[in-house]
């Protein structure tokens, strides 16, 4: 169920439990999070307040972000010859000099 969620004492207790279980990966490496509590609540809600499931899902999420270097992706630099080898969909550079690439999906495949 999406939408607003009322957070009472039980939900805050479950969030605290999740935060304690994830103390070994705290602080969370997510540059987009508002707070550790906010991110924890999001995963608890997604897992219908099941703490072990939310813990595993959040651990997987944090591992994926780390493996993919998501916190640094916007600061990456690209080889200047990158566009020459990826002509299809290349449309120039942004203000920081990074290549801009997009593809328009075929309406037949939608």
N, C-alpha and C positions, 0 to 999 in steps of 0.2 A: 504494500500500500504506500503510495507516495503522498506528499503533501505535508501539512503541518502535523507536528507530533508533540503532544504534551509530555513534558519531562517532569516527573515527580521524584520522590525520595527513592523509590525502587530503581528507577532508571539511572539516577545519579550514583546509586550504590553499585549497579552493574558497570557503569562507566569507570568508577574507581577500581573495581576488580580487574577490568580489562587493562587499565593503565598500569596496575601493579604487575600483571602477568607479562606486560610488554616493557618492563623497566630496563631489560637488557638491550633494547633498541631505542631507548629514549635518549635524547630528543629525536622525534621522528624526522627523517630526512625527506621533507616534502616542502619545497619552497612556496607552494601554493596554499598550504593549510592556514587556517585562521588561528587555530590552537590545537594542541594535542587532544584536548577534550572534544572539540568540534569534530575532528577527524574520527575519534573513537566513537562518538555518537553516530556518525554516518554509517560506520561499519556495523555497529550494534543494531541500528534500525534495519539495515539491509539484511541482517541475519536474524531478524525478529527476536532480538534481545538474547540470543544464544551466545554466551560469552566465549566458549571454546571455538565455535565456528567463526565468530567475529575476529578472534585472535588469529586464527589460521589465515583468514582472508586478508587481514591487515598485514600480517607478516609477509604473505605472498606479494601484496601490493608494494610494500616497502622494498622487498628484494628486487622486484621488477624495476622499480624506479632507480635503484642503485645500479643494477646491471645495465640499464639503458641510458644511464647518466642523465636522467630527466631534469635534474636541477641545473645542469649546465648546458643543456641543448641550445638555448638561445644565445649563448656566448661562444659557440663553436665557430671556428673559421674553416673555410673551404678553399681548396686549391683553386687558383684562378682559372685553370683549364677545365674545371668541372663542367661548366656549361657547354664546352666544345664537344664533350663526350656524351652529353645528355640533352641533345637539342630538342627532342619532342617534349613539349610542355615547359621549356625554359622561357621565362618572360622578363629577365633583367635582374637587377639587384635592388635590395632594400636600402634604406639610408645608412645602415651599418656595413654595407658591402656584401651581404650574404645573398646567395642566389635565391631567386623566387621561382618556384615551380608549382604548377597546378595542372590538373587534368580535368577536362570536362567529361563527365560520364556519358556514355552513349545512351540515348533515350530507349534504345531497343533492349538494353540490359536491365532497365529499371522496372 
